[in-house]
């Protein structure tokens, strides 16, 4: 009976030890992961929200760079276009200026013109010079030239107030062989002035044959009803087209 009791006691202890060992092992397995996560991320795993945001930011930055590049290119292209347009405008202006030099009939003076050449004790036009000459290649004389007029153009209070302004509005007329060829712009009042008049050849004095041309220059005051002649000069020039 004693042996049977001892055997049962030993078996109970063995079972108790085994049970405790199993409990300890189970407790260890449950607590293991809390010490640290040692798992390796899967390369094929789905990107997190943070990764997606970073990707979107990089794409936005790339888009901004492309937009800035496109904007810069557009600005440079616009500048080049504006420069080309300005160049074209300048070229057109120069062409228009050259074209405007072609002769057209000048504005006629208000007629009948009144002779006031005796209003001054001294001739209003003291002399006329041929300037800016181009020597003819076919003979003696000039194929092109302008005129420089030395004159007293001072005309204070020469017109009645009813005609708009009491001070004169002086200008010059140029006749070649009796034909009116040029009319100058209005000139300033100057008791001893020099005024250059451009003679347009194309369609102007190139209508004449080679030889001596008779020149007449008149100093005129514009009037609202009729213009007044204050000075006259006569001379000639050898023309050889």
Secondary structure, 3 states (H helix, E strand, C coil): CHHHHHHHHHHHHHHHHHHHHHHHHHHHHHHHHHHCCCCCCCCCCCCCHHHHHHHHHHHHHHHHHHHHHHHHHHHHHHHHHHHHHHHHHHHHHHHHHHHHCCCCCCCCCCCCCEECHHHCCCCCEEEEEEEEEEECCCCCCEEEEEEEEEECCCCCCCCCHHHCCCCCCEEEEEEECCEEEEECCCCCCCCCEEEEECCCCCCCHHHCCCEEEEEEEEEEECCCCCCEEEEEEEEEEEECC
